[in-house]
Amino acid sequence: MEIAIIAHDGKKAEMIQFLMNHKALINTNQIQLIATGTTGQKAIQAGFNNVTRYLSGPNGGDAQIAARVAEGKTKLVFFFRDPLAKHPHEPDISMLMRLCDVHDVPLATNPATANLLMKAVFGA
């Protein structure tokens, strides 16, 4: 299963903590992570070896992941957004969220929802 991980700068530590909480499951052959640039780099540094990195969000990474959602390749998106910060690539963020809705792909924007999705999908 391909899962996208994206985190704004102020939420990257939360994303890595979430991944660490589910490391045993995520590091199986069942799951392939895709990520925007820096989020993916941090996940690799934390010991996740099943990560494919795309461009950083502001440079088109959100759009690249949105395309994979539209193509039916990405089945689950964890996008820890910082709602209190401005983001110059907001149109790409909105597009990704819209495509998750259009293609009925589960999207978690915070750790609480991400944990619920992990329990629902994997029983973790």
Jmol script that loads the backbone (N, CA, C; Angstrom):
load data "model"
ATOM      1  N   MET A   1       0.849  -1.178   0.000  1.00  0.00           N
ATOM      2  CA  MET A   1       0.000   0.000   0.000  1.00  0.00           C
ATOM      3  C   MET A   1       0.891   1.236   0.000  1.00  0.00           C
ATOM      4  N   GLU A   2       0.593   2.163  -0.892  1.00  0.00           N
ATOM      5  CA  GLU A   2       1.341   3.415  -0.941  1.00  0.00           C
ATOM      6  C   GLU A   2       0.668   4.458  -0.053  1.00  0.00           C
ATOM      7  N   ILE A   3       1.443   5.009   0.865  1.00  0.00           N
ATOM      8  CA  ILE A   3       0.960   6.027   1.798  1.00  0.00           C
ATOM      9  C   ILE A   3       1.817   7.269   1.646  1.00  0.00           C
ATOM     10  N   ALA A   4       1.176   8.423   1.522  1.00  0.00           N
ATOM     11  CA  ALA A   4       1.892   9.697   1.415  1.00  0.00           C
ATOM     12  C   ALA A   4       2.027  10.322   2.794  1.00  0.00           C
ATOM     13  N   ILE A   5       3.218  10.857   3.052  1.00  0.00           N
ATOM     14  CA  ILE A   5       3.448  11.617   4.278  1.00  0.00           C
ATOM     15  C   ILE A   5       3.979  12.999   3.898  1.00  0.00           C
ATOM     16  N   ILE A   6       3.330  13.996   4.456  1.00  0.00           N
ATOM     17  CA  ILE A   6       3.675  15.393   4.207  1.00  0.00           C
ATOM     18  C   ILE A   6       3.507  16.109   5.538  1.00  0.00           C
ATOM     19  N   ALA A   7       4.422  17.013   5.852  1.00  0.00           N
ATOM     20  CA  ALA A   7       4.285  17.786   7.090  1.00  0.00           C
ATOM     21  C   ALA A   7       4.885  19.165   6.884  1.00  0.00           C
ATOM     22  N   HIS A   8       4.124  20.163   7.249  1.00  0.00           N
ATOM     23  CA  HIS A   8       4.674  21.518   7.235  1.00  0.00           C
ATOM     24  C   HIS A   8       5.789  21.605   8.269  1.00  0.00           C
ATOM     25  N   ASP A   9       6.642  22.606   8.120  1.00  0.00           N
ATOM     26  CA  ASP A   9       7.824  22.717   8.985  1.00  0.00           C
ATOM     27  C   ASP A   9       7.486  22.620  10.467  1.00  0.00           C
ATOM     28  N   GLY A  10       6.429  23.281  10.889  1.00  0.00           N
ATOM     29  CA  GLY A  10       6.055  23.277  12.303  1.00  0.00           C
ATOM     30  C   GLY A  10       5.449  21.971  12.772  1.00  0.00           C
ATOM     31  N   LYS A  11       5.236  21.033  11.860  1.00  0.00           N
ATOM     32  CA  LYS A  11       4.601  19.752  12.198  1.00  0.00           C
ATOM     33  C   LYS A  11       5.482  18.538  11.884  1.00  0.00           C
ATOM     34  N   LYS A  12       6.701  18.780  11.420  1.00  0.00           N
ATOM     35  CA  LYS A  12       7.574  17.664  11.043  1.00  0.00           C
ATOM     36  C   LYS A  12       7.909  16.774  12.236  1.00  0.00           C
ATOM     37  N   ALA A  13       8.163  17.357  13.392  1.00  0.00           N
ATOM     38  CA  ALA A  13       8.468  16.555  14.588  1.00  0.00           C
ATOM     39  C   ALA A  13       7.275  15.671  14.953  1.00  0.00           C
ATOM     40  N   GLU A  14       6.069  16.206  14.832  1.00  0.00           N
ATOM     41  CA  GLU A  14       4.869  15.397  15.101  1.00  0.00           C
ATOM     42  C   GLU A  14       4.754  14.242  14.119  1.00  0.00           C
ATOM     43  N   MET A  15       5.081  14.496  12.850  1.00  0.00           N
ATOM     44  CA  MET A  15       5.012  13.439  11.840  1.00  0.00           C
ATOM     45  C   MET A  15       6.007  12.326  12.157  1.00  0.00           C
ATOM     46  N   ILE A  16       7.228  12.707  12.496  1.00  0.00           N
ATOM     47  CA  ILE A  16       8.232  11.693  12.803  1.00  0.00           C
ATOM     48  C   ILE A  16       7.830  10.908  14.045  1.00  0.00           C
ATOM     49  N   GLN A  17       7.281  11.575  15.040  1.00  0.00           N
ATOM     50  CA  GLN A  17       6.816  10.863  16.237  1.00  0.00           C
ATOM     51  C   GLN A  17       5.688   9.892  15.881  1.00  0.00           C
ATOM     52  N   PHE A  18       4.759  10.322  15.043  1.00  0.00           N
ATOM     53  CA  PHE A  18       3.678   9.443  14.587  1.00  0.00           C
ATOM     54  C   PHE A  18       4.258   8.215  13.873  1.00  0.00           C
ATOM     55  N   LEU A  19       5.202   8.443  12.969  1.00  0.00           N
ATOM     56  CA  LEU A  19       5.817   7.328  12.253  1.00  0.00           C
ATOM     57  C   LEU A  19       6.531   6.379  13.218  1.00  0.00           C
ATOM     58  N   MET A  20       7.253   6.936  14.178  1.00  0.00           N
ATOM     59  CA  MET A  20       7.962   6.104  15.151  1.00  0.00           C
ATOM     60  C   MET A  20       6.983   5.255  15.968  1.00  0.00           C
ATOM     61  N   ASN A  21       5.831   5.819  16.294  1.00  0.00           N
ATOM     62  CA  ASN A  21       4.817   5.079  17.051  1.00  0.00           C
ATOM     63  C   ASN A  21       4.292   3.871  16.279  1.00  0.00           C
ATOM     64  N   HIS A  22       4.417   3.909  14.951  1.00  0.00           N
ATOM     65  CA  HIS A  22       3.902   2.833  14.093  1.00  0.00           C
ATOM     66  C   HIS A  22       5.020   2.190  13.268  1.00  0.00           C
ATOM     67  N   LYS A  23       6.256   2.306  13.735  1.00  0.00           N
ATOM     68  CA  LYS A  23       7.420   1.883  12.951  1.00  0.00           C
ATOM     69  C   LYS A  23       7.375   0.409  12.564  1.00  0.00           C
ATOM     70  N   ALA A  24       7.002  -0.456  13.476  1.00  0.00           N
ATOM     71  CA  ALA A  24       6.987  -1.891  13.176  1.00  0.00           C
ATOM     72  C   ALA A  24       6.080  -2.193  11.981  1.00  0.00           C
ATOM     73  N   LEU A  25       4.947  -1.567  11.927  1.00  0.00           N
ATOM     74  CA  LEU A  25       4.023  -1.785  10.814  1.00  0.00           C
ATOM     75  C   LEU A  25       4.510  -1.095   9.539  1.00  0.00           C
ATOM     76  N   ILE A  26       4.952   0.139   9.671  1.00  0.00           N
ATOM     77  CA  ILE A  26       5.339   0.928   8.495  1.00  0.00           C
ATOM     78  C   ILE A  26       6.564   0.343   7.805  1.00  0.00           C
ATOM     79  N   ASN A  27       7.473  -0.256   8.549  1.00  0.00           N
ATOM     80  CA  ASN A  27       8.689  -0.809   7.946  1.00  0.00           C
ATOM     81  C   ASN A  27       8.493  -2.207   7.367  1.00  0.00           C
ATOM     82  N   THR A  28       7.255  -2.618   7.158  1.00  0.00           N
ATOM     83  CA  THR A  28       7.006  -3.908   6.520  1.00  0.00           C
ATOM     84  C   THR A  28       6.994  -3.726   5.007  1.00  0.00           C
ATOM     85  N   ASN A  29       7.005  -4.846   4.312  1.00  0.00           N
ATOM     86  CA  ASN A  29       6.927  -4.795   2.852  1.00  0.00           C
ATOM     87  C   ASN A  29       5.552  -4.390   2.353  1.00  0.00           C
ATOM     88  N   GLN A  30       4.570  -4.372   3.247  1.00  0.00           N
ATOM     89  CA  GLN A  30       3.209  -3.992   2.874  1.00  0.00           C
ATOM     90  C   GLN A  30       3.107  -2.522   2.505  1.00  0.00           C
ATOM     91  N   ILE A  31       3.956  -1.684   3.075  1.00  0.00           N
ATOM     92  CA  ILE A  31       3.788  -0.236   2.966  1.00  0.00           C
ATOM     93  C   ILE A  31       4.965   0.402   2.250  1.00  0.00           C
ATOM     94  N   GLN A  32       4.643   1.236   1.271  1.00  0.00           N
ATOM     95  CA  GLN A  32       5.634   2.079   0.603  1.00  0.00           C
ATOM     96  C   GLN A  32       5.254   3.523   0.916  1.00  0.00           C
ATOM     97  N   LEU A  33       6.162   4.252   1.541  1.00  0.00           N
ATOM     98  CA  LEU A  33       5.917   5.652   1.841  1.00  0.00           C
ATOM     99  C   LEU A  33       6.388   6.517   0.681  1.00  0.00           C
ATOM    100  N   ILE A  34       5.599   7.530   0.369  1.00  0.00           N
ATOM    101  CA  ILE A  34       6.058   8.590  -0.515  1.00  0.00           C
ATOM    102  C   ILE A  34       5.953   9.872   0.293  1.00  0.00           C
ATOM    103  N   ALA A  35       6.827  10.818  -0.006  1.00  0.00           N
ATOM    104  CA  ALA A  35       6.894  12.007   0.848  1.00  0.00           C
ATOM    105  C   ALA A  35       7.392  13.201   0.059  1.00  0.00           C
ATOM    106  N   THR A  36       7.025  14.377   0.539  1.00  0.00           N
ATOM    107  CA  THR A  36       7.649  15.583   0.033  1.00  0.00           C
ATOM    108  C   THR A  36       9.084  15.603   0.569  1.00  0.00           C
ATOM    109  N   GLY A  37       9.920  16.421  -0.043  1.00  0.00           N
ATOM    110  CA  GLY A  37      11.364  16.393   0.169  1.00  0.00           C
ATOM    111  C   GLY A  37      11.871  16.316   1.585  1.00  0.00           C
ATOM    112  N   THR A  38      11.661  17.349   2.368  1.00  0.00           N
ATOM    113  CA  THR A  38      12.238  17.396   3.711  1.00  0.00           C
ATOM    114  C   THR A  38      11.571  16.400   4.641  1.00  0.00           C
ATOM    115  N   THR A  39      10.266  16.218   4.513  1.00  0.00           N
ATOM    116  CA  THR A  39       9.579  15.228   5.346  1.00  0.00           C
ATOM    117  C   THR A  39      10.154  13.848   5.072  1.00  0.00           C
ATOM    118  N   GLY A  40      10.368  13.536   3.806  1.00  0.00           N
ATOM    119  CA  GLY A  40      10.956  12.250   3.446  1.00  0.00           C
ATOM    120  C   GLY A  40      12.369  12.096   3.971  1.00  0.00           C
ATOM    121  N   GLN A  41      13.141  13.163   3.893  1.00  0.00           N
ATOM    122  CA  GLN A  41      14.518  13.126   4.400  1.00  0.00           C
ATOM    123  C   GLN A  41      14.527  12.834   5.893  1.00  0.00           C
ATOM    124  N   LYS A  42      13.640  13.477   6.634  1.00  0.00           N
ATOM    125  CA  LYS A  42      13.571  13.259   8.079  1.00  0.00           C
ATOM    126  C   LYS A  42      13.114  11.835   8.399  1.00  0.00           C
ATOM    127  N   ALA A  43      12.198  11.303   7.601  1.00  0.00           N
ATOM    128  CA  ALA A  43      11.744   9.923   7.815  1.00  0.00           C
ATOM    129  C   ALA A  43      12.887   8.941   7.563  1.00  0.00           C
ATOM    130  N   ILE A  44      13.669   9.175   6.528  1.00  0.00           N
ATOM    131  CA  ILE A  44      14.823   8.310   6.244  1.00  0.00           C
ATOM    132  C   ILE A  44      15.829   8.391   7.385  1.00  0.00           C
ATOM    133  N   GLN A  45      16.095   9.598   7.874  1.00  0.00           N
ATOM    134  CA  GLN A  45      17.027   9.775   8.994  1.00  0.00           C
ATOM    135  C   GLN A  45      16.532   9.078  10.259  1.00  0.00           C
ATOM    136  N   ALA A  46      15.202   8.932  10.381  1.00  0.00           N
ATOM    137  CA  ALA A  46      14.624   8.264  11.550  1.00  0.00           C
ATOM    138  C   ALA A  46      14.617   6.737  11.389  1.00  0.00           C
ATOM    139  N   GLY A  47      15.125   6.243  10.261  1.00  0.00           N
ATOM    140  CA  GLY A  47      15.252   4.802  10.093  1.00  0.00           C
ATOM    141  C   GLY A  47      14.222   4.137   9.207  1.00  0.00           C
ATOM    142  N   PHE A  48      13.468   4.909   8.458  1.00  0.00           N
ATOM    143  CA  PHE A  48      12.488   4.337   7.534  1.00  0.00           C
ATOM    144  C   PHE A  48      13.161   4.188   6.171  1.00  0.00           C
ATOM    145  N   ASN A  49      13.225   2.942   5.696  1.00  0.00           N
ATOM    146  CA  ASN A  49      13.948   2.690   4.462  1.00  0.00           C
ATOM    147  C   ASN A  49      13.042   2.544   3.245  1.00  0.00           C
ATOM    148  N   ASN A  50      11.764   2.618   3.449  1.00  0.00           N
ATOM    149  CA  ASN A  50      10.799   2.426   2.366  1.00  0.00           C
ATOM    150  C   ASN A  50      10.165   3.757   1.950  1.00  0.00           C
ATOM    151  N   VAL A  51      10.996   4.774   1.751  1.00  0.00           N
ATOM    152  CA  VAL A  51      10.519   6.124   1.465  1.00  0.00           C
ATOM    153  C   VAL A  51      11.009   6.571   0.089  1.00  0.00           C
ATOM    154  N   THR A  52      10.077   7.017  -0.735  1.00  0.00           N
ATOM    155  CA  THR A  52      10.410   7.660  -2.002  1.00  0.00           C
ATOM    156  C   THR A  52      10.145   9.142  -1.832  1.00  0.00           C
ATOM    157  N   ARG A  53      11.175   9.941  -2.063  1.00  0.00           N
ATOM    158  CA  ARG A  53      11.051  11.389  -1.881  1.00  0.00           C
ATOM    159  C   ARG A  53      10.717  12.072  -3.206  1.00  0.00           C
ATOM    160  N   TYR A  54       9.816  13.038  -3.110  1.00  0.00           N
ATOM    161  CA  TYR A  54       9.491  13.909  -4.226  1.00  0.00           C
ATOM    162  C   TYR A  54      10.018  15.304  -3.907  1.00  0.00           C
ATOM    163  N   LEU A  55       9.684  16.265  -4.717  1.00  0.00           N
ATOM    164  CA  LEU A  55      10.110  17.640  -4.474  1.00  0.00           C
ATOM    165  C   LEU A  55       9.546  18.141  -3.152  1.00  0.00           C
ATOM    166  N   SER A  56      10.130  19.205  -2.618  1.00  0.00           N
ATOM    167  CA  SER A  56       9.541  19.827  -1.433  1.00  0.00           C
ATOM    168  C   SER A  56       8.181  20.406  -1.826  1.00  0.00           C
ATOM    169  N   GLY A  57       7.334  20.606  -0.842  1.00  0.00           N
ATOM    170  CA  GLY A  57       5.984  21.115  -1.118  1.00  0.00           C
ATOM    171  C   GLY A  57       5.956  22.385  -1.941  1.00  0.00           C
ATOM    172  N   PRO A  58       6.682  23.426  -1.529  1.00  0.00           N
ATOM    173  CA  PRO A  58       6.652  24.680  -2.286  1.00  0.00           C
ATOM    174  C   PRO A  58       7.209  24.566  -3.708  1.00  0.00           C
ATOM    175  N   ASN A  59       8.013  23.515  -3.951  1.00  0.00           N
ATOM    176  CA  ASN A  59       8.590  23.332  -5.280  1.00  0.00           C
ATOM    177  C   ASN A  59       7.816  22.347  -6.141  1.00  0.00           C
ATOM    178  N   GLY A  60       6.633  21.935  -5.692  1.00  0.00           N
ATOM    179  CA  GLY A  60       5.792  21.063  -6.503  1.00  0.00           C
ATOM    180  C   GLY A  60       5.543  19.682  -5.937  1.00  0.00           C
ATOM    181  N   GLY A  61       6.096  19.371  -4.778  1.00  0.00           N
ATOM    182  CA  GLY A  61       5.914  18.047  -4.190  1.00  0.00           C
ATOM    183  C   GLY A  61       4.471  17.721  -3.846  1.00  0.00           C
ATOM    184  N   ASP A  62       3.740  18.708  -3.354  1.00  0.00           N
ATOM    185  CA  ASP A  62       2.315  18.479  -3.054  1.00  0.00           C
ATOM    186  C   ASP A  62       1.571  18.107  -4.335  1.00  0.00           C
ATOM    187  N   ALA A  63       1.900  18.793  -5.429  1.00  0.00           N
ATOM    188  CA  ALA A  63       1.253  18.517  -6.714  1.00  0.00           C
ATOM    189  C   ALA A  63       1.645  17.131  -7.238  1.00  0.00           C
ATOM    190  N   GLN A  64       2.907  16.744  -7.045  1.00  0.00           N
ATOM    191  CA  GLN A  64       3.329  15.412  -7.479  1.00  0.00           C
ATOM    192  C   GLN A  64       2.550  14.323  -6.736  1.00  0.00           C
ATOM    193  N   ILE A  65       2.371  14.510  -5.441  1.00  0.00           N
ATOM    194  CA  ILE A  65       1.621  13.528  -4.659  1.00  0.00           C
ATOM    195  C   ILE A  65       0.151  13.567  -5.042  1.00  0.00           C
ATOM    196  N   ALA A  66      -0.391  14.749  -5.296  1.00  0.00           N
ATOM    197  CA  ALA A  66      -1.782  14.854  -5.748  1.00  0.00           C
ATOM    198  C   ALA A  66      -1.986  14.067  -7.038  1.00  0.00           C
ATOM    199  N   ALA A  67      -1.015  14.117  -7.938  1.00  0.00           N
ATOM    200  CA  ALA A  67      -1.115  13.361  -9.187  1.00  0.00           C
ATOM    201  C   ALA A  67      -1.186  11.864  -8.911  1.00  0.00           C
ATOM    202  N   ARG A  68      -0.420  11.378  -7.932  1.00  0.00           N
ATOM    203  CA  ARG A  68      -0.439   9.952  -7.593  1.00  0.00           C
ATOM    204  C   ARG A  68      -1.787   9.560  -6.977  1.00  0.00           C
ATOM    205  N   VAL A  69      -2.394  10.477  -6.227  1.00  0.00           N
ATOM    206  CA  VAL A  69      -3.745  10.235  -5.701  1.00  0.00           C
ATOM    207  C   VAL A  69      -4.715  10.110  -6.876  1.00  0.00           C
ATOM    208  N   ALA A  70      -4.633  11.032  -7.823  1.00  0.00           N
ATOM    209  CA  ALA A  70      -5.538  11.019  -8.978  1.00  0.00           C
ATOM    210  C   ALA A  70      -5.350   9.766  -9.836  1.00  0.00           C
ATOM    211  N   GLU A  71      -4.123   9.265  -9.901  1.00  0.00           N
ATOM    212  CA  GLU A  71      -3.822   8.065 -10.681  1.00  0.00           C
ATOM    213  C   GLU A  71      -4.239   6.778  -9.966  1.00  0.00           C
ATOM    214  N   GLY A  72      -4.663   6.895  -8.711  1.00  0.00           N
ATOM    215  CA  GLY A  72      -5.082   5.726  -7.950  1.00  0.00           C
ATOM    216  C   GLY A  72      -3.935   4.959  -7.316  1.00  0.00           C
ATOM    217  N   LYS A  73      -2.752   5.538  -7.285  1.00  0.00           N
ATOM    218  CA  LYS A  73      -1.578   4.856  -6.724  1.00  0.00           C
ATOM    219  C   LYS A  73      -1.463   5.048  -5.216  1.00  0.00           C
ATOM    220  N   THR A  74      -1.766   6.244  -4.740  1.00  0.00           N
ATOM    221  CA  THR A  74      -1.669   6.542  -3.307  1.00  0.00           C
ATOM    222  C   THR A  74      -3.015   6.255  -2.663  1.00  0.00           C
ATOM    223  N   LYS A  75      -3.004   5.424  -1.631  1.00  0.00           N
ATOM    224  CA  LYS A  75      -4.245   4.955  -1.012  1.00  0.00           C
ATOM    225  C   LYS A  75      -4.582   5.639   0.310  1.00  0.00           C
ATOM    226  N   LEU A  76      -3.616   6.372   0.879  1.00  0.00           N
ATOM    227  CA  LEU A  76      -3.805   6.998   2.178  1.00  0.00           C
ATOM    228  C   LEU A  76      -2.840   8.176   2.267  1.00  0.00           C
ATOM    229  N   VAL A  77      -3.317   9.306   2.794  1.00  0.00           N
ATOM    230  CA  VAL A  77      -2.480  10.503   2.892  1.00  0.00           C
ATOM    231  C   VAL A  77      -2.481  10.998   4.329  1.00  0.00           C
ATOM    232  N   PHE A  78      -1.268  11.156   4.873  1.00  0.00           N
ATOM    233  CA  PHE A  78      -1.078  11.809   6.161  1.00  0.00           C
ATOM    234  C   PHE A  78      -0.407  13.144   5.869  1.00  0.00           C
ATOM    235  N   PHE A  79      -1.155  14.221   6.038  1.00  0.00           N
ATOM    236  CA  PHE A  79      -0.650  15.564   5.735  1.00  0.00           C
ATOM    237  C   PHE A  79      -0.837  16.412   6.982  1.00  0.00           C
ATOM    238  N   PHE A  80       0.201  16.488   7.810  1.00  0.00           N
ATOM    239  CA  PHE A  80       0.134  17.266   9.039  1.00  0.00           C
ATOM    240  C   PHE A  80       0.368  18.724   8.683  1.00  0.00           C
ATOM    241  N   ARG A  81      -0.731  19.465   8.624  1.00  0.00           N
ATOM    242  CA  ARG A  81      -0.713  20.862   8.210  1.00  0.00           C
ATOM    243  C   ARG A  81      -0.542  21.772   9.408  1.00  0.00           C
ATOM    244  N   ASP A  82       0.091  22.890   9.177  1.00  0.00           N
ATOM    245  CA  ASP A  82       0.191  23.927  10.198  1.00  0.00           C
ATOM    246  C   ASP A  82      -0.839  24.995   9.844  1.00  0.00           C
ATOM    247  N   PRO A  83      -1.994  24.983  10.503  1.00  0.00           N
ATOM    248  CA  PRO A  83      -3.071  25.907  10.123  1.00  0.00           C
ATOM    249  C   PRO A  83      -2.806  27.354  10.535  1.00  0.00           C
ATOM    250  N   LEU A  84      -1.770  27.587  11.340  1.00  0.00           N
ATOM    251  CA  LEU A  84      -1.491  28.937  11.818  1.00  0.00           C
ATOM    252  C   LEU A  84      -0.416  29.652  10.999  1.00  0.00           C
ATOM    253  N   ALA A  85       0.163  28.966  10.045  1.00  0.00           N
ATOM    254  CA  ALA A  85       1.219  29.571   9.223  1.00  0.00           C
ATOM    255  C   ALA A  85       0.717  29.809   7.805  1.00  0.00           C
ATOM    256  N   LYS A  86       1.305  30.793   7.147  1.00  0.00           N
ATOM    257  CA  LYS A  86       0.988  31.048   5.743  1.00  0.00           C
ATOM    258  C   LYS A  86       1.857  30.151   4.874  1.00  0.00           C
ATOM    259  N   HIS A  87       1.281  29.693   3.777  1.00  0.00           N
ATOM    260  CA  HIS A  87       1.998  28.809   2.877  1.00  0.00           C
ATOM    261  C   HIS A  87       1.853  29.330   1.454  1.00  0.00           C
ATOM    262  N   PRO A  88       2.971  29.668   0.812  1.00  0.00           N
ATOM    263  CA  PRO A  88       2.889  30.232  -0.537  1.00  0.00           C
ATOM    264  C   PRO A  88       2.329  29.249  -1.564  1.00  0.00           C
ATOM    265  N   HIS A  89       2.367  27.968  -1.248  1.00  0.00           N
ATOM    266  CA  HIS A  89       1.868  26.952  -2.179  1.00  0.00           C
ATOM    267  C   HIS A  89       0.478  26.450  -1.774  1.00  0.00           C
ATOM    268  N   GLU A  90      -0.309  27.299  -1.153  1.00  0.00           N
ATOM    269  CA  GLU A  90      -1.660  26.937  -0.697  1.00  0.00           C
ATOM    270  C   GLU A  90      -2.528  26.358  -1.821  1.00  0.00           C
ATOM    271  N   PRO A  91      -2.441  26.865  -3.056  1.00  0.00           N
ATOM    272  CA  PRO A  91      -3.249  26.244  -4.116  1.00  0.00           C
ATOM    273  C   PRO A  91      -2.921  24.758  -4.320  1.00  0.00           C
ATOM    274  N   ASP A  92      -1.652  24.384  -4.196  1.00  0.00           N
ATOM    275  CA  ASP A  92      -1.283  22.968  -4.323  1.00  0.00           C
ATOM    276  C   ASP A  92      -1.833  22.151  -3.162  1.00  0.00           C
ATOM    277  N   ILE A  93      -1.810  22.727  -1.975  1.00  0.00           N
ATOM    278  CA  ILE A  93      -2.346  22.048  -0.793  1.00  0.00           C
ATOM    279  C   ILE A  93      -3.841  21.816  -0.970  1.00  0.00           C
ATOM    280  N   SER A  94      -4.541  22.849  -1.412  1.00  0.00           N
ATOM    281  CA  SER A  94      -5.989  22.721  -1.645  1.00  0.00           C
ATOM    282  C   SER A  94      -6.281  21.681  -2.715  1.00  0.00           C
ATOM    283  N   MET A  95      -5.462  21.659  -3.764  1.00  0.00           N
ATOM    284  CA  MET A  95      -5.654  20.680  -4.835  1.00  0.00           C
ATOM    285  C   MET A  95      -5.494  19.262  -4.300  1.00  0.00           C
ATOM    286  N   LEU A  96      -4.470  19.032  -3.496  1.00  0.00           N
ATOM    287  CA  LEU A  96      -4.259  17.697  -2.929  1.00  0.00           C
ATOM    288  C   LEU A  96      -5.446  17.283  -2.076  1.00  0.00           C
ATOM    289  N   MET A  97      -5.909  18.164  -1.238  1.00  0.00           N
ATOM    290  CA  MET A  97      -7.041  17.842  -0.378  1.00  0.00           C
ATOM    291  C   MET A  97      -8.306  17.589  -1.205  1.00  0.00           C
ATOM    292  N   ARG A  98      -8.511  18.398  -2.241  1.00  0.00           N
ATOM    293  CA  ARG A  98      -9.677  18.215  -3.121  1.00  0.00           C
ATOM    294  C   ARG A  98      -9.604  16.871  -3.830  1.00  0.00           C
ATOM    295  N   LEU A  99      -8.428  16.500  -4.329  1.00  0.00           N
ATOM    296  CA  LEU A  99      -8.294  15.230  -5.036  1.00  0.00           C
ATOM    297  C   LEU A  99      -8.484  14.036  -4.107  1.00  0.00           C
ATOM    298  N   CYS A 100      -8.083  14.170  -2.852  1.00  0.00           N
ATOM    299  CA  CYS A 100      -8.379  13.110  -1.890  1.00  0.00           C
ATOM    300  C   CYS A 100      -9.889  12.933  -1.760  1.00  0.00           C
ATOM    301  N   ASP A 101     -10.615  14.034  -1.726  1.00  0.00           N
ATOM    302  CA  ASP A 101     -12.077  13.956  -1.653  1.00  0.00           C
ATOM    303  C   ASP A 101     -12.674  13.385  -2.939  1.00  0.00           C
ATOM    304  N   VAL A 102     -12.202  13.858  -4.083  1.00  0.00           N
ATOM    305  CA  VAL A 102     -12.730  13.396  -5.372  1.00  0.00           C
ATOM    306  C   VAL A 102     -12.516  11.893  -5.540  1.00  0.00           C
ATOM    307  N   HIS A 103     -11.353  11.401  -5.148  1.00  0.00           N
ATOM    308  CA  HIS A 103     -11.000  10.000  -5.361  1.00  0.00           C
ATOM    309  C   HIS A 103     -11.204   9.130  -4.126  1.00  0.00           C
ATOM    310  N   ASP A 104     -11.854   9.700  -3.111  1.00  0.00           N
ATOM    311  CA  ASP A 104     -12.232   8.955  -1.908  1.00  0.00           C
ATOM    312  C   ASP A 104     -11.018   8.316  -1.227  1.00  0.00           C
ATOM    313  N   VAL A 105      -9.940   9.106  -1.108  1.00  0.00           N
ATOM    314  CA  VAL A 105      -8.717   8.655  -0.444  1.00  0.00           C
ATOM    315  C   VAL A 105      -8.695   9.239   0.975  1.00  0.00           C
ATOM    316  N   PRO A 106      -8.576   8.402   1.987  1.00  0.00           N
ATOM    317  CA  PRO A 106      -8.539   8.912   3.356  1.00  0.00           C
ATOM    318  C   PRO A 106      -7.370   9.892   3.552  1.00  0.00           C
ATOM    319  N   LEU A 107      -7.667  10.992   4.244  1.00  0.00           N
ATOM    320  CA  LEU A 107      -6.703  12.065   4.478  1.00  0.00           C
ATOM    321  C   LEU A 107      -6.747  12.451   5.948  1.00  0.00           C
ATOM    322  N   ALA A 108      -5.597  12.362   6.612  1.00  0.00           N
ATOM    323  CA  ALA A 108      -5.486  12.784   8.010  1.00  0.00           C
ATOM    324  C   ALA A 108      -4.609  14.017   8.060  1.00  0.00           C
ATOM    325  N   THR A 109      -5.094  15.058   8.711  1.00  0.00           N
ATOM    326  CA  THR A 109      -4.324  16.297   8.794  1.00  0.00           C
ATOM    327  C   THR A 109      -3.764  16.554  10.188  1.00  0.00           C
ATOM    328  N   ASN A 110      -3.918  15.587  11.083  1.00  0.00           N
ATOM    329  CA  ASN A 110      -3.358  15.724  12.428  1.00  0.00           C
ATOM    330  C   ASN A 110      -3.114  14.332  13.010  1.00  0.00           C
ATOM    331  N   PRO A 111      -2.275  14.244  14.035  1.00  0.00           N
ATOM    332  CA  PRO A 111      -1.943  12.923  14.591  1.00  0.00           C
ATOM    333  C   PRO A 111      -3.149  12.143  15.128  1.00  0.00           C
ATOM    334  N   ALA A 112      -4.112  12.808  15.713  1.00  0.00           N
ATOM    335  CA  ALA A 112      -5.264  12.096  16.266  1.00  0.00           C
ATOM    336  C   ALA A 112      -6.013  11.354  15.165  1.00  0.00           C
ATOM    337  N   THR A 113      -6.257  12.031  14.052  1.00  0.00           N
ATOM    338  CA  THR A 113      -6.959  11.391  12.939  1.00  0.00           C
ATOM    339  C   THR A 113      -6.073  10.325  12.289  1.00  0.00           C
ATOM    340  N   ALA A 114      -4.784  10.587  12.178  1.00  0.00           N
ATOM    341  CA  ALA A 114      -3.869   9.604  11.600  1.00  0.00           C
ATOM    342  C   ALA A 114      -3.858   8.324  12.421  1.00  0.00           C
ATOM    343  N   ASN A 115      -3.839   8.451  13.732  1.00  0.00           N
ATOM    344  CA  ASN A 115      -3.867   7.256  14.591  1.00  0.00           C
ATOM    345  C   ASN A 115      -5.158   6.471  14.417  1.00  0.00           C
ATOM    346  N   LEU A 116      -6.279   7.176  14.287  1.00  0.00           N
ATOM    347  CA  LEU A 116      -7.558   6.489  14.047  1.00  0.00           C
ATOM    348  C   LEU A 116      -7.540   5.751  12.719  1.00  0.00           C
ATOM    349  N   LEU A 117      -6.961   6.365  11.685  1.00  0.00           N
ATOM    350  CA  LEU A 117      -6.873   5.689  10.392  1.00  0.00           C
ATOM    351  C   LEU A 117      -5.979   4.457  10.472  1.00  0.00           C
ATOM    352  N   MET A 118      -4.875   4.550  11.173  1.00  0.00           N
ATOM    353  CA  MET A 118      -4.006   3.383  11.319  1.00  0.00           C
ATOM    354  C   MET A 118      -4.753   2.231  11.993  1.00  0.00           C
ATOM    355  N   LYS A 119      -5.539   2.555  13.014  1.00  0.00           N
ATOM    356  CA  LYS A 119      -6.327   1.516  13.689  1.00  0.00           C
ATOM    357  C   LYS A 119      -7.381   0.932  12.759  1.00  0.00           C
ATOM    358  N   ALA A 120      -8.052   1.795  12.004  1.00  0.00           N
ATOM    359  CA  ALA A 120      -9.114   1.327  11.115  1.00  0.00           C
ATOM    360  C   ALA A 120      -8.574   0.491   9.961  1.00  0.00           C
ATOM    361  N   VAL A 121      -7.470   0.914   9.380  1.00  0.00           N
ATOM    362  CA  VAL A 121      -6.946   0.231   8.197  1.00  0.00           C
ATOM    363  C   VAL A 121      -6.086  -0.982   8.555  1.00  0.00           C
ATOM    364  N   PHE A 122      -5.265  -0.856   9.576  1.00  0.00           N
ATOM    365  CA  PHE A 122      -4.286  -1.898   9.887  1.00  0.00           C
ATOM    366  C   PHE A 122      -4.520  -2.589  11.236  1.00  0.00           C
ATOM    367  N   GLY A 123      -5.476  -2.084  12.009  1.00  0.00           N
ATOM    368  CA  GLY A 123      -5.687  -2.641  13.328  1.00  0.00           C
ATOM    369  C   GLY A 123      -4.565  -2.292  14.295  1.00  0.00           C
ATOM    370  N   ALA A 124      -3.784  -1.255  13.938  1.00  0.00           N
ATOM    371  CA  ALA A 124      -2.611  -0.875  14.753  1.00  0.00           C
ATOM    372  C   ALA A 124      -2.960   0.123  15.825  1.00  0.00           C
TER     373      ALA A 124
END
end "model"
wireframe off; spacefill off
backbone 0.3
color backbone group
